[in-house]
Amino acid sequence: MRKLAVELGERSYNIYIKAGLIDSGELFEPYCKGDNVLILSNETIAPLYIERLSRAFTNKKVYQFLIKDGEQYKNLDSYSAVLNFLMENGFRRNDTLVALGGGVIGDLGGFVAASYQRGMSLIQVPTSLLAQVDSSVGGKTAVNHPLGKNMIGAFYQPDAVIIDTDTLDTLPDREYFSGFAEVIKYAMLGTEAIKALLQNNLPEIKLRDKGILAEIIYYSCRKKSLVVASDEKEKGSRALLNLGHTFGHAIEKLTNYNQYLHGEAVAIGTVMALNLAFIKGIVNKEIVDLYRNIFVKMELPEYSDDSIIPAQMLTAMKLDKKNTSDKYRLVLPRDQDCILIEEDNLELLEQAISQQLK
């Protein structure tokens, strides 16, 4: 079993990576506090894993709460519904919430745990590749608002992140490859081990080889845990983890969260960031071509819907929570890593965006 520590003082926690962990009651036991456990999941994941996971919690009263599957359900209505359930069933702050699912469930469950009675115990059990390599680690929790993605939330670290790589077997191809947008991000941030794995192991990746995937998850989580440990509340270097996300979140919003998976939108957004970096002379053509080729091989889209126009993108990007001034706060790739900039040249931004609009 792979094990990583996210070093945050008294809020430190471990990440566990191995096949079959959903059935490991002895692994969950130290992190399961209180008398009651709520497993939060969705209608797609629950039939596959929720009963097995429920059996891991012996001597506890286990409850289940399901929401519909999709980014559009990561909203205040779902948040309120989970809170109502907790109150109606007498949950206390020392009880435990377990988030079983992808990024939507992890974000929603984390925000519920952060705010219910000012904080209850939280275990993340991510079942999608995107959640395993990225969103389950680092304590970012949130729900979406009609005016912007992840606008309402909190930084709230889990007690543990337990990653069962067997759950990747049941992912549809589209969901599986969507997760590689975040993996590619870590390669672009300078993680050479991931870059090599992506370049040299495409057949194994396509076949969902457990050994290769465990390596990819491990190196992704290690990179993120180091960044989070140095900048938990995103005051500086952690903002680099948003590569492609400012563009991508705008695409998700403008397509009502139902046309692209999160990773797909981030993939398009990352290519827009590559475009802008090349226009500004920050990155060379070789690197642009290298990563665009990797996106294609990972079956990720490069272009967004033709009903979106650059002016709409810029308006949506203005509402991004990472902006700290009237300028656009963006992460751009360089030849070996990434850099955070503030951009106010609308002509350059429109040029970079328009290249990826059909």
C-alpha positions as CSV (number, residue, x, y, z in Angstrom):
1,M,0.0,0.0,0.0
2,R,1.2,3.5,-0.9
3,K,0.9,6.0,2.0
4,L,1.5,9.8,1.9
5,A,1.2,12.4,4.6
6,V,-0.2,15.9,4.1
7,E,1.8,17.8,6.6
8,L,-0.4,20.5,8.2
9,G,0.5,20.4,11.8
10,E,-2.5,19.3,13.9
11,R,-4.6,19.1,10.7
12,S,-2.2,16.6,9.1
13,Y,-3.6,13.5,7.6
14,N,-2.7,10.5,5.5
15,I,-3.6,9.4,1.9
16,Y,-3.8,5.6,1.4
17,I,-3.6,4.2,-2.2
18,K,-4.2,0.5,-2.9
19,A,-6.7,-1.8,-4.6
20,G,-9.5,-3.2,-2.4
21,L,-9.4,-0.6,0.3
22,I,-13.2,-0.1,0.4
23,D,-13.4,-3.4,2.2
24,S,-10.7,-2.6,4.8
25,G,-12.6,-1.9,7.9
26,E,-9.4,-1.9,10.0
27,L,-8.1,1.0,7.9
28,F,-11.3,3.1,8.4
29,E,-11.7,2.4,12.1
30,P,-9.2,4.9,13.5
31,Y,-10.8,7.7,11.5
32,C,-14.4,6.9,12.2
33,K,-15.5,9.0,15.1
34,G,-18.8,9.3,17.0
35,D,-21.6,6.9,17.0
36,N,-23.1,7.8,13.6
37,V,-21.7,7.6,10.1
38,L,-23.3,9.2,7.0
39,I,-22.1,7.9,3.7
40,L,-22.8,10.6,1.1
41,S,-22.8,9.4,-2.5
42,N,-24.7,9.6,-5.8
43,E,-27.2,7.4,-7.7
44,T,-24.5,6.1,-10.0
45,I,-21.8,5.2,-7.5
46,A,-23.9,4.0,-4.6
47,P,-25.2,0.8,-6.3
48,L,-21.6,-0.2,-7.0
49,Y,-19.9,0.4,-3.6
50,I,-22.1,1.8,-0.8
51,E,-23.1,-1.5,0.7
52,R,-19.5,-2.8,0.8
53,L,-18.3,0.4,2.3
54,S,-21.1,0.4,4.9
55,R,-19.8,-3.0,6.2
56,A,-16.5,-1.4,6.9
57,F,-18.0,0.6,9.8
58,T,-18.7,-2.0,12.6
59,N,-20.4,-0.9,15.8
60,K,-21.6,2.3,14.2
61,K,-25.0,3.3,13.0
62,V,-24.6,3.9,9.3
63,Y,-26.8,6.1,7.2
64,Q,-26.8,6.7,3.5
65,F,-27.8,9.9,1.5
66,L,-27.7,10.0,-2.3
67,I,-27.9,12.9,-4.7
68,K,-28.3,12.8,-8.5
69,D,-25.2,12.4,-10.5
70,G,-23.7,15.5,-12.2
71,E,-21.9,18.8,-11.6
72,Q,-25.3,20.6,-11.8
73,Y,-26.3,19.0,-8.5
74,K,-23.3,20.4,-6.6
75,N,-25.5,23.3,-5.5
76,L,-27.1,24.9,-2.5
77,D,-30.2,22.8,-2.8
78,S,-28.2,19.6,-2.4
79,Y,-26.2,21.1,0.4
80,S,-29.3,22.1,2.3
81,A,-30.8,18.6,1.8
82,V,-27.8,16.9,3.3
83,L,-27.8,19.3,6.3
84,N,-31.5,18.6,6.8
85,F,-30.9,14.9,6.9
86,L,-28.1,15.3,9.4
87,M,-30.3,17.4,11.7
88,E,-33.3,15.1,11.3
89,N,-31.3,12.1,12.3
90,G,-29.6,13.7,15.3
91,F,-26.0,13.8,14.1
92,R,-23.5,15.5,16.3
93,R,-20.2,17.3,15.5
94,N,-18.2,14.3,16.6
95,D,-19.9,12.0,14.1
96,T,-18.4,11.2,10.7
97,L,-19.3,12.0,7.1
98,V,-17.8,9.8,4.4
99,A,-17.8,11.2,0.9
100,L,-18.0,8.3,-1.6
101,G,-17.8,9.4,-5.2
102,G,-16.1,11.8,-7.5
103,G,-15.2,15.5,-7.3
104,V,-18.9,16.6,-6.9
105,I,-19.5,14.4,-3.9
106,G,-16.1,15.2,-2.4
107,D,-16.6,18.9,-2.7
108,L,-20.2,18.8,-1.4
109,G,-19.5,16.4,1.4
110,G,-16.5,18.4,2.5
111,F,-18.5,21.6,2.6
112,V,-21.3,19.9,4.6
113,A,-18.7,18.5,7.1
114,A,-17.0,21.9,7.4
115,S,-20.2,23.7,8.2
116,Y,-22.4,21.3,10.1
117,Q,-22.1,22.3,13.8
118,R,-18.9,24.1,12.7
119,G,-17.1,21.0,11.7
120,M,-17.6,17.2,11.8
121,S,-15.2,14.4,11.0
122,L,-14.6,13.7,7.3
123,I,-13.2,10.8,5.3
124,Q,-12.8,11.2,1.6
125,V,-13.2,8.0,-0.5
126,P,-12.7,9.2,-4.1
127,T,-13.9,6.8,-6.8
128,S,-13.0,8.8,-10.0
129,L,-9.5,9.3,-11.3
130,L,-9.9,13.1,-11.2
131,A,-10.9,13.0,-7.5
132,Q,-8.2,10.5,-6.6
133,V,-5.4,12.6,-8.2
134,D,-6.7,16.0,-7.2
135,S,-9.9,17.1,-5.7
136,S,-10.0,14.8,-2.7
137,V,-6.7,16.1,-1.4
138,G,-6.1,19.6,0.0
139,G,-9.3,20.5,1.7
140,K,-11.0,22.7,-0.9
141,T,-14.7,22.2,-0.5
142,A,-17.5,24.1,-2.2
143,V,-20.8,24.2,-4.1
144,N,-21.6,26.1,-7.2
145,H,-23.7,29.3,-7.5
146,P,-25.6,30.3,-10.7
147,L,-23.1,33.1,-11.1
148,G,-19.9,31.1,-10.7
149,K,-18.4,27.7,-9.9
150,N,-17.2,26.9,-6.4
151,M,-18.1,30.4,-5.2
152,I,-19.5,29.2,-1.8
153,G,-17.2,26.9,0.3
154,A,-14.5,26.5,2.9
155,F,-11.0,25.1,3.3
156,Y,-11.6,22.0,5.4
157,Q,-9.1,19.1,5.6
158,P,-10.3,15.5,5.9
159,D,-9.2,13.1,8.6
160,A,-8.1,10.7,5.9
161,V,-8.2,10.1,2.1
162,I,-8.7,6.4,1.2
163,I,-8.1,5.6,-2.5
164,D,-9.3,2.2,-3.7
165,T,-7.8,1.9,-7.3
166,D,-10.3,-0.9,-8.0
167,T,-13.0,1.8,-8.4
168,L,-11.4,2.9,-11.6
169,D,-12.6,-0.4,-13.3
170,T,-16.2,0.8,-13.3
171,L,-15.6,4.3,-14.7
172,P,-16.9,4.9,-18.2
173,D,-14.1,5.7,-20.6
174,R,-15.1,9.4,-20.8
175,E,-15.0,9.8,-17.0
176,Y,-11.7,7.9,-16.8
177,F,-9.9,10.0,-19.4
178,S,-11.3,13.2,-18.0
179,G,-9.2,12.6,-14.9
180,F,-6.0,12.9,-17.0
181,A,-6.5,16.6,-17.4
182,E,-5.4,17.0,-13.8
183,V,-2.7,14.4,-14.2
184,I,-1.3,16.4,-17.1
185,K,-1.4,19.5,-15.0
186,Y,1.0,18.0,-12.5
187,A,3.4,17.1,-15.4
188,M,3.2,20.7,-16.6
189,L,4.0,21.9,-13.0
190,G,7.3,20.1,-13.2
191,T,6.6,16.5,-12.0
192,E,9.0,14.7,-14.3
193,A,7.9,11.2,-13.1
194,I,4.3,11.9,-14.3
195,K,5.5,13.3,-17.6
196,A,7.5,10.1,-18.2
197,L,4.6,7.9,-17.2
198,L,2.3,9.7,-19.7
199,Q,4.8,9.6,-22.5
200,N,6.0,6.0,-22.1
201,N,3.0,4.0,-20.8
202,L,0.1,4.9,-23.1
203,P,-0.9,1.2,-23.8
204,E,-1.0,0.4,-20.1
205,I,-2.9,3.6,-19.3
206,K,-5.5,2.7,-22.0
207,L,-5.9,-0.8,-20.4
208,R,-6.1,0.8,-16.9
209,D,-3.1,-1.1,-15.6
210,K,-3.3,-0.9,-11.8
211,G,0.4,-0.6,-11.3
212,I,0.8,2.3,-13.6
213,L,-2.3,4.0,-12.3
214,A,-1.1,3.6,-8.7
215,E,2.2,5.3,-9.7
216,I,0.3,8.2,-11.4
217,I,-2.0,8.7,-8.4
218,Y,0.9,8.6,-6.0
219,Y,3.0,11.1,-7.8
220,S,0.0,13.4,-8.4
221,C,-1.0,13.3,-4.7
222,R,2.6,13.8,-3.6
223,K,2.9,16.9,-5.7
224,K,-0.4,18.3,-4.4
225,S,0.4,17.4,-0.8
226,L,3.7,19.3,-1.0
227,V,2.0,22.4,-2.5
228,V,-0.8,22.3,0.1
229,A,1.6,21.9,3.0
230,S,3.4,25.0,1.9
231,D,0.3,27.1,1.2
232,E,-2.9,25.7,2.6
233,K,-5.2,28.7,2.1
234,E,-3.9,29.5,-1.5
235,K,-2.2,32.8,-0.6
236,G,0.7,32.1,-3.0
237,S,2.1,28.9,-4.6
238,R,-1.1,26.8,-4.3
239,A,-2.7,29.1,-7.0
240,L,-0.4,27.3,-9.5
241,L,-2.7,24.2,-9.1
242,N,-5.4,26.2,-11.0
243,L,-3.6,25.8,-14.3
244,G,-6.4,25.8,-17.0
245,H,-9.1,26.2,-14.4
246,T,-10.0,29.8,-14.8
247,F,-10.7,29.2,-18.5
248,G,-12.2,25.8,-17.8
249,H,-14.7,27.0,-15.1
250,A,-15.9,29.7,-17.5
251,I,-16.6,27.0,-20.1
252,E,-18.5,24.9,-17.6
253,K,-20.6,27.8,-16.5
254,L,-21.4,28.9,-20.1
255,T,-22.5,25.4,-21.0
256,N,-24.6,25.0,-17.9
257,Y,-22.4,22.3,-16.4
258,N,-24.0,19.7,-18.6
259,Q,-21.9,19.6,-21.8
260,Y,-18.4,18.9,-20.5
261,L,-17.0,16.9,-17.6
262,H,-14.8,19.0,-15.3
263,G,-11.6,17.4,-16.7
264,E,-12.7,18.0,-20.3
265,A,-13.3,21.7,-19.6
266,V,-10.0,22.0,-17.8
267,A,-8.3,20.3,-20.8
268,I,-9.7,22.9,-23.1
269,G,-8.8,25.7,-20.6
270,T,-5.2,24.4,-20.3
271,V,-4.8,24.6,-24.1
272,M,-6.0,28.2,-23.9
273,A,-3.4,28.8,-21.3
274,L,-0.8,27.2,-23.5
275,N,-1.9,29.5,-26.4
276,L,-1.6,32.6,-24.2
277,A,1.8,31.6,-22.9
278,F,3.1,31.0,-26.4
279,I,1.7,34.4,-27.6
280,K,3.4,36.1,-24.7
281,G,6.7,34.3,-25.4
282,I,6.7,32.4,-22.1
283,V,6.7,28.9,-23.6
284,N,8.2,27.4,-26.7
285,K,6.4,25.7,-29.6
286,E,7.9,22.3,-28.7
287,I,6.3,22.3,-25.3
288,V,2.9,23.5,-26.7
289,D,3.0,20.6,-29.3
290,L,4.1,18.1,-26.7
291,Y,1.2,18.7,-24.3
292,R,-1.4,19.2,-27.0
293,N,-0.4,15.8,-28.3
294,I,-0.7,14.2,-24.8
295,F,-4.3,15.7,-24.5
296,V,-5.2,14.1,-27.8
297,K,-3.8,10.8,-26.8
298,M,-5.7,10.9,-23.6
299,E,-8.9,11.4,-25.6
300,L,-9.5,14.9,-24.1
301,P,-11.2,17.7,-26.2
302,E,-9.1,20.6,-27.4
303,Y,-12.0,22.8,-28.6
304,S,-15.2,24.2,-27.0
305,D,-18.7,24.7,-28.3
306,D,-19.1,27.2,-31.1
307,S,-21.9,29.0,-29.3
308,I,-19.4,30.5,-26.9
309,I,-17.7,33.7,-27.9
310,P,-14.6,35.2,-26.4
311,A,-16.4,38.1,-24.8
312,Q,-18.6,35.7,-22.9
313,M,-15.6,33.8,-21.7
314,L,-14.0,37.1,-20.4
315,T,-17.2,38.0,-18.6
316,A,-17.4,34.6,-16.9
317,M,-13.7,34.7,-16.0
318,K,-14.1,38.0,-14.3
319,L,-16.2,36.3,-11.6
320,D,-13.4,33.8,-10.9
321,K,-12.8,33.8,-7.2
322,K,-9.0,33.8,-7.7
323,N,-9.0,37.3,-9.2
324,T,-7.7,39.8,-6.7
325,S,-7.9,42.9,-8.8
326,D,-9.5,44.1,-12.1
327,K,-6.9,42.0,-14.0
328,Y,-7.3,38.3,-14.8
329,R,-5.3,36.1,-12.5
330,L,-4.0,33.2,-14.6
331,V,-1.6,30.3,-14.4
332,L,0.5,30.0,-17.5
333,P,2.9,27.1,-18.4
334,R,6.6,27.7,-19.0
335,D,9.0,25.2,-20.5
336,Q,9.7,23.3,-17.2
337,D,7.0,24.7,-14.8
338,C,4.3,27.3,-14.5
339,I,4.0,30.9,-13.5
340,L,1.2,33.0,-12.0
341,I,0.4,36.3,-13.8
342,E,-2.2,39.1,-13.9
343,E,-3.3,39.9,-17.4
344,D,-5.3,42.9,-18.6
345,N,-4.6,42.8,-22.3
346,L,-8.0,41.8,-23.6
347,E,-6.8,41.4,-27.2
348,L,-4.2,38.7,-26.2
349,L,-6.8,37.0,-24.1
350,E,-9.4,36.9,-26.9
351,Q,-6.8,35.6,-29.3
352,A,-5.8,32.7,-27.0
353,I,-9.4,31.8,-26.3
354,S,-10.7,32.1,-29.8
355,Q,-8.2,29.5,-31.1
356,Q,-10.0,26.9,-29.1
357,L,-13.6,27.8,-30.0
358,K,-15.0,25.9,-32.9
